[in-house]
Structure formats: C-alpha cells, structure tokens
Amino acid sequence: MKVVIAGGGPAGLITGLKLLEKGISPIILERKAEIASTACAEGCDIASLKQIPFDSSPYISKDVEGTKFLFPGGYSFSSSRKGVVLDRNRWIKGMAEEFAGRGGIIKTGAGVISIDEGMAILKNGERMAYDVLIGADGPFSVVGKYLGNKQEVLPAVQYKIECDTSEIDYMKLYFDKRFSPHYSWVFPKDRVLNVGLAGKFSQLDNFVKFLGLDGKIIKKEAGAIPVSGLAHIIAGRNIALIGDAASMTNPFSGGGLTPIIHASSILSENIDNLKNYEQEIKKHPMSDPVLVKAKNLLMELTNRELEKMGKLVDGRTYEEMRFSDILRAAFHPMLIPKMLVFGKAIVISMKWGW
Ligand SMILES: Cc1cc2nc3c(=O)[nH]c(=O)nc-3n(C[C@H](O)[C@H](O)[C@H](O)COP(=O)(O)OP(=O)(O)OC[C@H]3O[C@@H](n4cnc5c(N)ncnc54)[C@H](O)[C@@H]3O)c2cc1C
C-alpha cells in the first residue's frame, strides 16, 4: 500500500513511525526545506509521549511536577499530573532521522498544492500517486480544504526568554483577560522560559511586564491554534486528516501533541479502513463537544467571574477535587453551570492527557 503523508510535523512523523511498525513504509512530503518545529510551548503529557515508538527522553528539556492554573486576585489551583517540556525542534528532527533510518522516505521542499484523482500535486509540478493520502499539513491544511473544511483558529504568540528556570517546576496557565481572551502560559525549559498567549505581541509584552521577567528574548514565534473542534477527517476510502489539519487540538487547553499521539495509533490500526478511523476518533474524548463549549465559555468570562471561580478552588488540586466543591459555587448561582462545563472539560482533558 502506498501511503503519502503531507506534512512533516509531529502529526506526519508520529503517524509515519506508527505505520512503519505495521510494515507500511510511507513517504512524507514536507513543504519546508528542512524538518523543523512550528511555534509551540512544547508541553506534553509523559504517559502519551511514551506511546510513540521512539525514545523521546533525550529531547526532554525539563520535567515538571504538574500544571498550575492562576486566576485574577492571586488565586490558584493545580494538578499534579506530571509532564515534560520538550526541546521540540530537536525532537522532531530526531523522529525524522529515526523514520528515515527505519526505511521511511522524507522529501523536503515538497509542498502539496492540490489533489487530483488519486494524485498529490506538488508545487514543483510533480504528481505523486497514492493509495492513501494523509493530510498532516497543519492548521491551514491544503488537504483539509480539499475536504471542504473551514477551521477557526486563534492566533498565538510566544517569546523564548533566556533565564534561570531551576526553581520553576510547574507549567503555569494564567486565566486573566488583561492579557488574553483565552489564556496565557509560562512553560519552563532548561534555562529558557516559553512565555506566550492567544493574542498579539502587544498583549504578550504586557504579560511579560506583569510577570516582571527581564531575561533576554532569544526567539519570537507566532502560530495558530485550531479551536473549532474536529473537522471532517476522512474523504472516501483513501484520504484522512490528522493533527491540526483535522482541528484535533483540544480547543479548551490548546494542546495538540497528545491528540496527535492518540489519533496516530487509531489511524495506523485502521489504515486499510478509514471509516473505522473516523468512527473511533468520534468515540474518543477528543471529540467531546464540551471542549468547544468550555473554550467558548472561557472566551466570554470576565475577570470578575474568573476571580470568583479562582477563590472557590484556591489552594486545591485537581486530584482532590470533588463534585461537592463545584456546588460550593451555590453562593454564586450564576457560576454553577459554568463551573460544571469547566469541570467536565477538565476531567475529560485530564483523562487522556490535557
Ligand atoms: C504558540 C503555540 C503554542 C502551542 N503549545 C503547545 C503545547 O505546549 N503543547 C501541545 O501539545 N500543543 C501546543 N500547541 C499546539 C501544537 O503545536 C500543534 O497542535 C502541533 O504542532 C500540530 O502538529 P501538526 O503536525 O498537526 O501540525 P504542524 O506542527 O503545523 O506541522 C505541519 C507540517 O506540515 C508542513 N506543511 C504545511 N502545509 C504543507 C503542504 N501543503 N504540503 C506539505 N507540507 C506542509 C509544515 O511546514 C509543517 O512542518 C501550540 C500551538 C501554538 C501555535
């Protein structure tokens, strides 16, 4: 079976590695001149990372004890689910080397510009025949457009700031509308902080000022986070989408790596029956509509509401929260339905990796 994968990002490479395990040797077509990371805060769940048939441990920049959720008024809530912050650029280059070393083919400078009757058409005019085409070509997927998908994306920006991170052992998410309508983040790497938010660089500058960071900015990055929830992921028997191309990113958390790892297992298991791939993905928690609902709610909340929510969960951990804690919101009846949506979205996200 000739499998062609458009896109040499995490979705394309992880799917490629999983297919090699099944005895299928795909061709990856990457638009850029080399395999390199797109903008990312580089946080990932350890349990999910271990499901890739590749040793990611040399590419972990820092292990973290969990995640802290910070609210206006200085309130906070945490989870002790362990995670890592990757050195993602080296990580995907490492996966690309492993993929090629095991017999996979990667063609760089090979952007797919359209699809025509079982052929992927490349920018240089080359036509590449396939039995199955996998669109892993990111948030502005050419293959996704061919399937008629229109994705909603949140623009996101990030600075890599050189500083001492030895005392920072949590990934931090700030829910504060002064900086971002969604959330802002601080993820520690070894001697570098990834500081970013869904929004513009001017908002990020305010956030950096608020944090009192004065380290050197060594990189400015911008990207797009798909937040519309799962798109059409197959067309007929021979085209499938995965990763940002399929809008698989958890719209609530913005995390895209874990969904890719889970979806790549399902896709490689069902490469000869894409209908099953679609059905299994629809049953997976990543497809739960509560994730989009929670994202929409988060975008609407005011700082006053966020502060009240923060006060109710202050000092608690996700692991020790009970349903009765949400009912403490009875003092603020308007908050109960919102807390229930968030509670469900957090439980669903945490079940399989945030
Ligand atoms: C600022 C920011 C921070 C983020 N932080 C995190 C985080 O901490 N943790 C997390 O889990 N997720 C995070 N995400 C989401 C995560 O980065 C994405 O979900 C993930 O990169 C998706 O991988 P992908 O392979 O689907 O797409 P991409 O990473 O976009 O890779 C797609 C690849 O396809 C190539 N390509 C594009 N078009 C074509 C074409 N027509 N033909 C051939 N090749 C093509 C691109 O050059 C690229 O190499 C973040 C996203 C942003 C924007």
The ligand as an ORCA input file, in Angstrom:
! r2SCAN-3c Opt
* xyz 0 1
  C       2.060     29.187     20.139
  C       1.600     27.751     20.251
  C       1.887     27.031     21.402
  C       1.489     25.683     21.490
  N       1.838     24.974     22.611
  C       1.520     23.665     22.707
  C       1.930     22.892     23.822
  O       2.625     23.352     24.725
  N       1.580     21.578     23.868
  C       0.834     20.998     22.887
  O       0.519     19.799     22.979
  N       0.435     21.714     21.804
  C       0.764     23.015     21.693
  N       0.387     23.738     20.584
  C      -0.309     23.026     19.506
  C       0.698     22.187     18.719
  O       1.849     22.943     18.444
  C       0.081     21.705     17.421
  O      -1.131     21.048     17.724
  C       1.008     20.783     16.653
  O       2.137     21.468     16.186
  C       0.276     20.187     15.467
  O       1.158     19.369     14.753
  P       0.854     19.064     13.220
  O       1.917     18.142     12.772
  O      -0.570     18.689     13.062
  O       0.988     20.486     12.506
  P       2.294     21.418     12.376
  O       3.111     21.395     13.598
  O       1.762     22.726     11.882
  O       3.132     20.720     11.220
  C       2.623     20.703      9.899
  C       3.797     20.491      8.968
  O       3.284     20.397      7.647
  C       4.033     21.259      6.782
  N       3.109     21.692      5.718
  C       2.164     22.654      5.785
  N       1.491     22.717      4.631
  C       2.033     21.780      3.812
  C       1.755     21.361      2.493
  N       0.791     21.952      1.774
  N       2.492     20.353      1.957
  C       3.480     19.747      2.699
  N       3.799     20.131      3.948
  C       3.060     21.115      4.506
  C       4.507     22.379      7.680
  O       5.661     23.006      7.126
  C       4.799     21.633      8.976
  O       6.107     21.120      9.011
  C       0.763     25.082     20.446
  C       0.451     25.810     19.288
  C       0.868     27.137     19.203
  C       0.545     27.901     17.945
*
